[in-house]
Amino acid sequence: MTIQPAEASTAPPEAASASQFLPVDLLRRFDVPGPRYTSYPTADRFVEAFGPAEYQGALRQRAEGARVGGKTPLSVYVHIPFCESVCYYCACNKVITRHHDRAAEYLRALKAEIAMHAAALGAPQAVSQLHFGGGSPTFLTDAELADLMQVLGQAFRIAPGAEVSIEVDPRTVSAERLGALRTMGFNRLSFGVQDFDPEVQKAVHRVQSFEMVRDLMRDARSLGFESINVDLIYGLPKQTPASFARTTAQVGELRPDRIALYAYAHLPQRFKPQRRIDAADLPPPQDRVAMLSGAIASFMGHGYAYIGMDHFALHGDSLAAAKRQGRLHRNFQGYSTQPDCDLIGLGVSAIGRMGATYSQNAKTLPEYYDAIAQGQFPVVRGLALTRDDLLRRAVIMALMCQGRLEFESVELAYLVDVKEYFRTELAELEPFEAQGLVTLEPGAVQVTPSGWFFVRAIAMAFDKHLRADKVRERFSRII
Protein backbone atom coordinates (compact mmCIF):
# COMPACT_ATOMS: atom_id res chain seq x y z
CA MET A 1 0.00 0.00 0.00
CA THR A 2 1.35 3.43 -0.91
CA ILE A 3 1.70 5.89 1.94
CA GLN A 4 0.11 9.11 0.73
CA PRO A 5 1.03 12.49 2.21
CA ALA A 6 -1.54 14.59 4.00
CA GLU A 7 -0.42 17.57 1.95
CA ALA A 8 2.04 18.41 -0.80
CA SER A 9 5.66 18.22 0.32
CA THR A 10 7.84 21.16 1.18
CA ALA A 11 10.25 21.89 -1.66
CA PRO A 12 12.99 24.48 -2.05
CA PRO A 13 11.61 27.90 -3.05
CA GLU A 14 12.26 28.17 -6.76
CA ALA A 15 14.11 31.48 -6.74
CA ALA A 16 16.39 30.64 -3.84
CA SER A 17 20.10 30.21 -4.42
CA ALA A 18 21.77 26.83 -4.01
CA SER A 19 24.17 28.30 -1.46
CA GLN A 20 21.22 28.93 0.86
CA PHE A 21 20.43 25.20 0.91
CA LEU A 22 23.86 23.70 0.39
CA PRO A 23 26.32 24.74 3.10
CA VAL A 24 29.71 23.36 2.10
CA ASP A 25 30.25 21.75 5.51
CA LEU A 26 27.06 19.72 5.09
CA LEU A 27 27.99 18.65 1.57
CA ARG A 28 31.34 17.42 2.80
CA ARG A 29 29.81 15.68 5.81
CA PHE A 30 27.37 13.71 3.68
CA ASP A 31 29.82 12.78 0.93
CA VAL A 32 29.50 9.11 1.86
CA PRO A 33 28.38 5.98 -0.04
CA GLY A 34 24.68 5.19 0.06
CA PRO A 35 21.86 3.55 -1.93
CA ARG A 36 19.85 5.46 -4.52
CA TYR A 37 16.67 3.69 -3.39
CA THR A 38 15.20 2.98 -6.79
CA SER A 39 13.95 0.00 -4.79
CA TYR A 40 13.91 -1.22 -1.22
CA PRO A 41 15.47 -3.59 -0.42
CA THR A 42 18.18 -2.62 -2.87
CA ALA A 43 19.25 -4.93 -5.71
CA ASP A 44 22.40 -6.07 -3.91
CA ARG A 45 20.05 -7.92 -1.51
CA PHE A 46 18.57 -10.14 -4.22
CA VAL A 47 19.15 -13.88 -3.72
CA GLU A 48 19.58 -16.81 -6.11
CA ALA A 49 16.87 -18.75 -4.27
CA PHE A 50 14.39 -16.60 -6.21
CA GLY A 51 14.37 -17.96 -9.75
CA PRO A 52 12.15 -18.70 -12.77
CA ALA A 53 9.54 -20.67 -10.79
CA GLU A 54 9.09 -17.89 -8.22
CA TYR A 55 8.84 -15.29 -10.97
CA GLN A 56 6.29 -17.41 -12.83
CA GLY A 57 4.25 -17.50 -9.62
CA ALA A 58 4.35 -13.71 -9.29
CA LEU A 59 3.16 -13.33 -12.88
CA ARG A 60 0.36 -15.85 -12.22
CA GLN A 61 -0.80 -13.78 -9.25
CA ARG A 62 -0.94 -10.67 -11.41
CA ALA A 63 -2.89 -12.50 -14.11
CA GLU A 64 -5.40 -13.77 -11.55
CA GLY A 65 -5.74 -10.27 -10.12
CA ALA A 66 -6.39 -8.84 -13.58
CA ARG A 67 -9.18 -11.38 -14.14
CA VAL A 68 -11.01 -10.18 -11.03
CA GLY A 69 -10.64 -6.51 -11.85
CA GLY A 70 -7.20 -5.69 -10.45
CA LYS A 71 -5.93 -2.37 -11.76
CA THR A 72 -2.27 -2.21 -10.71
CA PRO A 73 -0.54 -0.28 -13.55
CA LEU A 74 2.05 -2.06 -15.65
CA SER A 75 5.39 -0.70 -16.81
CA VAL A 76 7.81 -2.39 -19.23
CA TYR A 77 11.57 -1.89 -19.47
CA VAL A 78 13.55 -3.23 -22.45
CA HIS A 79 17.33 -3.50 -22.13
CA ILE A 80 19.42 -3.26 -25.31
CA PRO A 81 23.02 -3.94 -24.21
CA PHE A 82 24.99 -3.11 -27.37
CA CYS A 83 27.26 -0.08 -27.89
CA GLU A 84 29.66 0.63 -30.73
CA SER A 85 32.31 2.10 -28.43
CA VAL A 86 33.00 2.10 -24.72
CA CYS A 87 32.54 5.15 -22.49
CA TYR A 88 35.14 4.79 -19.77
CA TYR A 89 32.87 6.00 -16.96
CA CYS A 90 30.07 3.53 -17.77
CA ALA A 91 28.83 1.08 -15.14
CA CYS A 92 25.91 -0.26 -17.19
CA ASN A 93 25.54 -3.83 -18.43
CA LYS A 94 26.77 -3.54 -22.03
CA VAL A 95 28.37 -5.36 -24.95
CA ILE A 96 30.86 -3.36 -27.01
CA THR A 97 30.80 -4.32 -30.68
CA ARG A 98 30.72 -2.80 -34.14
CA HIS A 99 29.13 -5.98 -35.54
CA HIS A 100 25.48 -5.00 -35.80
CA ASP A 101 24.54 -8.49 -36.94
CA ARG A 102 24.93 -9.58 -33.30
CA ALA A 103 21.62 -7.87 -32.61
CA ALA A 104 19.68 -10.49 -34.61
CA GLU A 105 20.23 -13.31 -32.10
CA TYR A 106 19.46 -11.00 -29.20
CA LEU A 107 16.21 -9.83 -30.77
CA ARG A 108 15.09 -13.42 -31.35
CA ALA A 109 15.65 -14.18 -27.67
CA LEU A 110 13.96 -10.94 -26.61
CA LYS A 111 10.87 -11.77 -28.69
CA ALA A 112 10.75 -15.22 -27.10
CA GLU A 113 10.89 -13.66 -23.63
CA ILE A 114 8.07 -11.29 -24.57
CA ALA A 115 6.00 -14.24 -25.80
CA MET A 116 6.55 -16.06 -22.48
CA HIS A 117 5.23 -13.03 -20.59
CA ALA A 118 2.22 -12.74 -22.88
CA ALA A 119 1.39 -16.42 -22.31
CA ALA A 120 1.76 -16.10 -18.54
CA LEU A 121 -0.37 -12.95 -18.28
CA GLY A 122 -3.14 -14.03 -20.64
CA ALA A 123 -5.05 -11.23 -22.37
CA PRO A 124 -2.87 -8.25 -23.36
CA GLN A 125 -2.55 -5.95 -20.36
CA ALA A 126 -2.42 -2.17 -20.51
CA VAL A 127 1.05 -0.63 -20.27
CA SER A 128 1.28 2.95 -19.05
CA GLN A 129 5.05 3.26 -19.29
CA LEU A 130 7.47 1.71 -21.80
CA HIS A 131 11.18 2.50 -21.66
CA PHE A 132 14.12 1.37 -23.81
CA GLY A 133 17.51 1.60 -22.09
CA GLY A 134 20.99 0.26 -22.53
CA GLY A 135 23.68 0.15 -23.67
CA SER A 136 22.53 2.16 -26.66
CA PRO A 137 19.03 1.24 -27.89
CA THR A 138 19.77 3.22 -31.05
CA PHE A 139 22.44 0.61 -31.84
CA LEU A 140 19.50 -1.22 -33.43
CA THR A 141 18.42 -0.22 -36.93
CA ASP A 142 15.12 1.55 -37.49
CA ALA A 143 13.70 -1.64 -38.99
CA GLU A 144 14.75 -3.67 -35.93
CA LEU A 145 13.29 -1.13 -33.52
CA ALA A 146 10.04 -0.92 -35.47
CA ASP A 147 9.71 -4.72 -35.52
CA LEU A 148 10.36 -4.90 -31.78
CA MET A 149 7.77 -2.21 -31.11
CA GLN A 150 5.24 -4.16 -33.17
CA VAL A 151 5.91 -7.32 -31.15
CA LEU A 152 5.49 -5.39 -27.89
CA GLY A 153 2.27 -3.84 -29.18
CA GLN A 154 0.83 -7.27 -29.87
CA ALA A 155 1.85 -8.73 -26.49
CA PHE A 156 0.72 -5.71 -24.46
CA ARG A 157 -1.81 -2.94 -24.92
CA ILE A 158 -0.03 0.41 -24.94
CA ALA A 159 -2.45 2.65 -23.08
CA PRO A 160 -3.52 6.03 -24.51
CA GLY A 161 -1.22 8.71 -23.11
CA ALA A 162 1.43 6.17 -22.14
CA GLU A 163 4.99 7.39 -21.65
CA VAL A 164 7.04 5.70 -24.38
CA SER A 165 10.68 6.67 -23.99
CA ILE A 166 14.07 5.72 -25.38
CA GLU A 167 17.65 6.54 -24.39
CA VAL A 168 19.53 8.08 -27.31
CA ASP A 169 23.25 8.31 -27.96
CA PRO A 170 23.47 11.55 -29.99
CA ARG A 171 26.29 10.05 -32.05
CA THR A 172 23.97 7.36 -33.41
CA VAL A 173 20.97 9.38 -34.60
CA SER A 174 20.01 12.01 -37.17
CA ALA A 175 16.90 14.08 -37.77
CA GLU A 176 15.64 11.29 -40.02
CA ARG A 177 16.18 8.66 -37.32
CA LEU A 178 14.36 10.82 -34.76
CA GLY A 179 11.47 11.04 -37.20
CA ALA A 180 11.42 7.26 -37.48
CA LEU A 181 11.37 6.90 -33.69
CA ARG A 182 8.43 9.29 -33.47
CA THR A 183 6.56 7.29 -36.11
CA MET A 184 7.14 4.10 -34.10
CA GLY A 185 5.33 5.66 -31.14
CA PHE A 186 8.14 6.99 -28.98
CA ASN A 187 7.12 10.29 -27.40
CA ARG A 188 10.01 10.90 -24.99
CA LEU A 189 13.77 11.05 -25.50
CA SER A 190 16.73 10.99 -23.15
CA PHE A 191 20.02 12.27 -24.57
CA GLY A 192 23.24 11.08 -22.94
CA VAL A 193 25.42 14.20 -22.79
CA GLN A 194 27.49 13.89 -19.56
CA ASP A 195 29.70 16.94 -20.34
CA PHE A 196 30.31 19.32 -23.24
CA ASP A 197 33.95 20.09 -22.45
CA PRO A 198 36.21 18.63 -25.20
CA GLU A 199 38.98 17.63 -22.79
CA VAL A 200 36.56 15.81 -20.52
CA GLN A 201 34.97 14.07 -23.50
CA LYS A 202 38.36 12.83 -24.67
CA ALA A 203 39.21 11.60 -21.17
CA VAL A 204 36.05 9.47 -21.03
CA HIS A 205 36.09 8.42 -24.72
CA ARG A 206 32.78 10.06 -25.63
CA VAL A 207 33.18 12.95 -28.07
CA GLN A 208 30.05 14.75 -29.23
CA SER A 209 29.73 18.46 -29.86
CA PHE A 210 27.34 20.92 -28.30
CA GLU A 211 26.14 21.82 -31.79
CA MET A 212 25.25 18.19 -32.53
CA VAL A 213 23.07 17.90 -29.43
CA ARG A 214 21.56 21.37 -29.98
CA ASP A 215 20.48 20.49 -33.52
CA LEU A 216 19.05 17.12 -32.50
CA MET A 217 17.02 18.70 -29.71
CA ARG A 218 15.68 21.28 -32.14
CA ASP A 219 14.70 18.48 -34.54
CA ALA A 220 13.07 16.47 -31.73
CA ARG A 221 10.92 19.42 -30.72
CA SER A 222 9.82 20.01 -34.31
CA LEU A 223 8.81 16.34 -34.49
CA GLY A 224 6.54 16.70 -31.47
CA PHE A 225 8.35 14.71 -28.79
CA GLU A 226 6.55 15.49 -25.54
CA SER A 227 9.58 15.52 -23.26
CA ILE A 228 13.35 15.65 -23.68
CA ASN A 229 15.75 14.69 -20.90
CA VAL A 230 19.49 15.33 -20.74
CA ASP A 231 21.86 13.23 -18.59
CA LEU A 232 24.92 14.88 -17.04
CA ILE A 233 27.68 13.52 -14.81
CA TYR A 234 29.90 15.48 -12.44
CA GLY A 235 33.13 14.17 -10.96
CA LEU A 236 34.54 12.97 -14.29
CA PRO A 237 38.27 13.16 -15.13
CA LYS A 238 39.54 16.59 -16.24
CA GLN A 239 36.40 18.32 -14.94
CA THR A 240 36.78 21.53 -12.94
CA PRO A 241 34.13 23.72 -11.33
CA ALA A 242 34.72 26.30 -14.09
CA SER A 243 34.49 23.81 -16.97
CA PHE A 244 31.37 22.18 -15.56
CA ALA A 245 29.78 25.58 -15.06
CA ARG A 246 30.16 26.13 -18.80
CA THR A 247 28.43 22.82 -19.46
CA THR A 248 25.51 23.58 -17.13
CA ALA A 249 25.12 27.00 -18.76
CA GLN A 250 24.99 25.35 -22.19
CA VAL A 251 22.40 22.87 -20.97
CA GLY A 252 20.35 25.73 -19.58
CA GLU A 253 20.53 27.32 -23.02
CA LEU A 254 19.22 24.10 -24.62
CA ARG A 255 16.37 24.06 -22.09
CA PRO A 256 15.50 20.35 -21.98
CA ASP A 257 12.29 19.50 -20.13
CA ARG A 258 14.21 17.42 -17.59
CA ILE A 259 17.79 17.10 -16.40
CA ALA A 260 19.36 14.16 -14.60
CA LEU A 261 22.58 15.10 -12.79
CA TYR A 262 24.54 12.08 -11.58
CA ALA A 263 27.66 11.82 -9.45
CA TYR A 264 30.40 9.73 -11.04
CA ALA A 265 31.22 6.67 -8.94
CA HIS A 266 34.80 5.53 -9.59
CA LEU A 267 34.75 1.79 -8.89
CA PRO A 268 37.40 0.31 -11.23
CA GLN A 269 37.54 -2.88 -9.19
CA ARG A 270 33.91 -3.55 -10.25
CA PHE A 271 33.68 -1.93 -13.68
CA LYS A 272 36.49 -2.78 -16.07
CA PRO A 273 36.14 0.24 -18.45
CA GLN A 274 36.82 2.58 -15.53
CA ARG A 275 40.35 1.17 -15.28
CA ARG A 276 41.17 3.30 -18.33
CA ILE A 277 40.58 6.43 -16.26
CA ASP A 278 43.62 7.87 -14.53
CA ALA A 279 42.55 8.44 -10.93
CA ALA A 280 44.93 11.40 -10.80
CA ASP A 281 42.68 13.18 -13.31
CA LEU A 282 39.61 12.93 -11.09
CA PRO A 283 38.53 16.17 -9.38
CA PRO A 284 39.16 16.36 -5.62
CA PRO A 285 36.19 16.22 -3.20
CA GLN A 286 36.04 19.99 -2.75
CA ASP A 287 35.72 20.45 -6.51
CA ARG A 288 32.94 17.86 -6.72
CA VAL A 289 31.08 19.75 -4.02
CA ALA A 290 31.57 23.02 -5.91
CA MET A 291 30.32 21.40 -9.15
CA LEU A 292 27.16 20.12 -7.48
CA SER A 293 26.42 23.38 -5.72
CA GLY A 294 27.11 25.38 -8.88
CA ALA A 295 24.98 23.09 -11.06
CA ILE A 296 21.99 23.32 -8.74
CA ALA A 297 22.28 27.11 -8.62
CA SER A 298 22.60 27.22 -12.41
CA PHE A 299 19.57 25.04 -13.11
CA MET A 300 17.37 26.78 -10.56
CA GLY A 301 18.50 30.07 -12.05
CA HIS A 302 17.37 28.83 -15.47
CA GLY A 303 13.89 28.14 -14.10
CA TYR A 304 14.11 24.47 -13.19
CA ALA A 305 12.40 22.96 -10.17
CA TYR A 306 14.55 20.71 -8.01
CA ILE A 307 12.70 17.38 -7.89
CA GLY A 308 15.00 15.49 -5.57
CA MET A 309 18.38 13.77 -5.52
CA ASP A 310 19.57 14.21 -9.09
CA HIS A 311 16.45 15.27 -11.00
CA PHE A 312 15.38 18.71 -12.25
CA ALA A 313 12.37 19.65 -14.39
CA LEU A 314 10.87 22.77 -15.93
CA HIS A 315 7.89 24.07 -13.98
CA GLY A 316 5.46 23.07 -16.72
CA ASP A 317 6.74 19.49 -16.89
CA SER A 318 4.58 16.72 -15.45
CA LEU A 319 7.37 15.68 -13.07
CA ALA A 320 7.46 19.16 -11.52
CA ALA A 321 3.67 19.14 -11.24
CA ALA A 322 3.77 15.74 -9.53
CA LYS A 323 6.32 17.10 -7.03
CA ARG A 324 4.16 20.14 -6.24
CA GLN A 325 1.05 18.01 -5.80
CA GLY A 326 2.65 15.25 -3.72
CA ARG A 327 2.17 12.63 -6.48
CA LEU A 328 5.81 11.77 -7.04
CA HIS A 329 6.88 8.12 -7.29
CA ARG A 330 10.16 6.31 -7.70
CA ASN A 331 11.10 3.21 -9.70
CA PHE A 332 14.20 1.60 -11.21
CA GLN A 333 14.48 4.46 -13.74
CA GLY A 334 14.37 7.13 -11.00
CA TYR A 335 11.63 9.63 -10.17
CA SER A 336 8.38 9.13 -12.05
CA THR A 337 4.86 10.48 -12.34
CA GLN A 338 3.50 6.94 -12.62
CA PRO A 339 1.70 5.38 -9.64
CA ASP A 340 3.34 2.33 -8.08
CA CYS A 341 3.61 -0.06 -11.02
CA ASP A 342 4.37 -3.66 -11.57
CA LEU A 343 7.44 -3.62 -13.82
CA ILE A 344 8.42 -6.23 -16.37
CA GLY A 345 12.14 -6.15 -17.15
CA LEU A 346 12.99 -7.60 -20.57
CA GLY A 347 16.47 -8.49 -21.78
CA VAL A 348 19.84 -9.30 -20.29
CA SER A 349 20.33 -8.01 -16.70
CA ALA A 350 16.91 -6.29 -16.66
CA ILE A 351 15.29 -5.83 -13.24
CA GLY A 352 11.56 -6.20 -12.62
CA ARG A 353 9.05 -5.73 -9.86
CA MET A 354 5.95 -7.90 -9.69
CA GLY A 355 3.65 -7.61 -6.69
CA ALA A 356 5.74 -8.01 -3.55
CA THR A 357 8.73 -9.42 -5.44
CA TYR A 358 11.79 -8.20 -7.33
CA SER A 359 13.63 -10.13 -10.01
CA GLN A 360 16.70 -9.80 -12.21
CA ASN A 361 17.57 -11.52 -15.47
CA ALA A 362 20.88 -13.19 -16.28
CA LYS A 363 23.72 -10.69 -16.62
CA THR A 364 25.57 -12.32 -19.53
CA LEU A 365 24.35 -13.07 -23.02
CA PRO A 366 25.29 -16.80 -22.91
CA GLU A 367 23.30 -17.29 -19.68
CA TYR A 368 20.39 -15.28 -21.06
CA TYR A 369 20.31 -17.19 -24.35
CA ASP A 370 20.58 -20.54 -22.59
CA ALA A 371 17.56 -19.87 -20.37
CA ILE A 372 15.46 -18.70 -23.31
CA ALA A 373 16.49 -21.76 -25.35
CA GLN A 374 15.19 -23.96 -22.52
CA GLY A 375 11.87 -22.12 -22.55
CA GLN A 376 12.48 -20.60 -19.11
CA PHE A 377 12.26 -17.07 -17.84
CA PRO A 378 15.90 -15.91 -17.62
CA VAL A 379 15.53 -14.83 -13.97
CA VAL A 380 18.64 -15.72 -11.96
CA ARG A 381 17.96 -13.91 -8.69
CA GLY A 382 15.35 -11.85 -6.92
CA LEU A 383 13.54 -11.35 -3.66
CA ALA A 384 10.16 -11.99 -2.07
CA LEU A 385 9.61 -9.06 0.27
CA THR A 386 8.77 -9.63 3.93
CA ARG A 387 6.23 -7.59 5.85
CA ASP A 388 9.10 -5.59 7.36
CA ASP A 389 10.52 -4.95 3.87
CA LEU A 390 7.16 -3.65 2.64
CA LEU A 391 6.77 -1.42 5.67
CA ARG A 392 10.25 0.05 5.34
CA ARG A 393 9.83 0.46 1.59
CA ALA A 394 6.70 2.52 2.21
CA VAL A 395 8.53 4.69 4.76
CA ILE A 396 11.62 5.20 2.59
CA MET A 397 9.59 6.01 -0.53
CA ALA A 398 7.42 8.48 1.40
CA LEU A 399 10.57 10.33 2.42
CA MET A 400 12.23 10.05 -1.00
CA CYS A 401 9.15 11.11 -2.98
CA GLN A 402 6.93 13.27 -0.79
CA GLY A 403 9.50 14.42 1.73
CA ARG A 404 7.04 13.69 4.51
CA LEU A 405 6.27 10.61 6.57
CA GLU A 406 2.85 10.64 8.23
CA PHE A 407 2.81 8.19 11.14
CA GLU A 408 -0.97 7.70 11.07
CA SER A 409 -1.08 6.51 7.46
CA VAL A 410 1.70 3.99 8.13
CA GLU A 411 -0.01 2.77 11.28
CA LEU A 412 -3.35 2.29 9.51
CA ALA A 413 -1.73 0.43 6.59
CA TYR A 414 0.65 -1.81 8.55
CA LEU A 415 -0.86 -1.95 12.05
CA VAL A 416 2.30 -0.82 13.85
CA ASP A 417 3.13 1.85 16.37
CA VAL A 418 5.59 3.93 14.36
CA LYS A 419 7.26 5.59 17.35
CA GLU A 420 7.87 2.21 18.97
CA TYR A 421 8.73 0.21 15.81
CA PHE A 422 11.17 2.84 14.58
CA ARG A 423 12.39 4.10 17.96
CA THR A 424 16.07 3.65 17.03
CA GLU A 425 15.65 5.11 13.55
CA LEU A 426 13.80 8.19 14.77
CA ALA A 427 16.51 8.78 17.37
CA GLU A 428 19.10 8.66 14.58
CA LEU A 429 17.26 11.49 12.84
CA GLU A 430 17.81 13.87 15.75
CA PRO A 431 21.23 15.01 14.45
CA PHE A 432 19.56 15.68 11.09
CA GLU A 433 17.04 17.87 12.87
CA ALA A 434 19.86 19.71 14.62
CA GLN A 435 21.37 20.42 11.18
CA GLY A 436 18.03 21.72 9.90
CA LEU A 437 17.50 18.84 7.47
CA VAL A 438 14.35 17.35 8.99
CA THR A 439 11.64 18.45 11.39
CA LEU A 440 10.49 15.78 13.85
CA GLU A 441 6.84 16.51 14.51
CA PRO A 442 4.68 14.61 17.05
CA GLY A 443 3.10 12.56 14.26
CA ALA A 444 5.37 13.02 11.26
CA VAL A 445 8.85 13.45 9.84
CA GLN A 446 9.13 16.42 7.48
CA VAL A 447 12.14 16.87 5.18
CA THR A 448 13.12 20.54 5.10
CA PRO A 449 14.10 22.49 1.97
CA SER A 450 17.77 21.90 2.83
CA GLY A 451 17.08 18.27 3.60
CA TRP A 452 15.86 17.55 0.07
CA PHE A 453 19.48 17.67 -1.10
CA PHE A 454 20.41 14.96 1.44
CA VAL A 455 17.30 12.80 1.28
CA ARG A 456 19.32 9.64 0.57
CA ALA A 457 21.14 10.03 3.88
CA ILE A 458 17.84 10.63 5.69
CA ALA A 459 16.25 7.53 4.14
CA MET A 460 19.29 5.41 5.06
CA ALA A 461 18.28 5.63 8.73
CA PHE A 462 15.35 3.28 7.96
CA ASP A 463 17.36 0.76 5.91
CA LYS A 464 17.47 -2.37 8.08
CA HIS A 465 19.80 -4.23 5.72
CA LEU A 466 22.27 -1.36 5.62
CA ARG A 467 22.17 -1.07 9.40
CA ALA A 468 22.96 -4.78 9.71
CA ASP A 469 26.26 -4.89 7.87
CA LYS A 470 27.34 -1.25 7.42
CA VAL A 471 29.13 -2.26 4.19
CA ARG A 472 28.51 0.66 1.86
CA GLU A 473 31.43 0.55 -0.57
CA ARG A 474 29.14 -1.14 -3.13
CA PHE A 475 27.15 2.09 -3.46
CA SER A 476 27.87 5.39 -5.16
CA ARG A 477 28.62 8.42 -3.00
CA ILE A 478 25.71 10.65 -2.04
CA ILE A 479 27.48 13.81 -3.25
TALINQUI-V706516 format. One line per field, one symbol per residue. ss: DSSP state (a for helix, b for strand, c for the rest). psi: psi as a letter, one per 30 degrees, with the letter a starting at -180 (. if undefined). A space follows every 10 residues. Layout:
BEGIN
ss: ???
psi: ???
END
This chain:
BEGIN
ss: cccccccccc cccccccaaa accaaaaaac ccbccccccc ccaaacbccc caaaaaaaaa aaaaaaaccc cccbbbbbbb cbbccccccc ccccbbcccc caaaaaaaaa aaaaaaaaaa accccbbbbb bbbbccaaac caaaaaaaaa aaaaacbbbb bbbbbbbbca aaccaaaaaa aaaacccbbb bbbbcccaaa aaaaccccca aaaaaaaaaa aaccccbbbb bbbbcccccc aaaaaaaaaa aaaacccbbb bbbccccccc caaaaaccaa acccaaaaaa aaaaaaaaaa accbbbbbcc bbbbcccaaa aaaaccccbb bccbbbcccc cbbbbbcccc bbbbccbbbb bcccaaaaaa aaacccccbb bbbbccaaaa aaaaaaaaaa aacbbbaaaa aaaacccaaa acaaaaaaca aaaacccbbb bccbbbbccc aaaaaaaaaa cccaaaaaac ccccccbcc
psi: kkjklflklk lkkefllefe fikeeeeeeg ilkllfhflk llfffklffj aeeeeeeeee eeeeeefggk gklkkkkkkj fkkelkkffk gljljjkgjf fffeeeeeee eeeeeeeeee fbkklkkfkk kklaajfgel leeeeeeeee eefeeljjkk gkjjlkkkjf fglleeeeee eeeffkgkkj kjeekfkeee eefghjkkle eeeeeeeeee effgkfkkkk klklglkfkl eeefeeeeee eeefhlelkk jkkkjjiffe jeffffkjff fkkleeeeee eeeeeeeeee fggkkjekcg klkleflfee eeeegggklk affaklfklj kkkkjklkfk klkjbhlllk lkfleeeeee eefgglkgkf lakjkleeee eeeeeeeeee efgkjjeeee eeeghljeee eheeeeeffe eeeffgflkj leglkkklee fefgfeeeef fgjeeeeefg jgffllke.
END
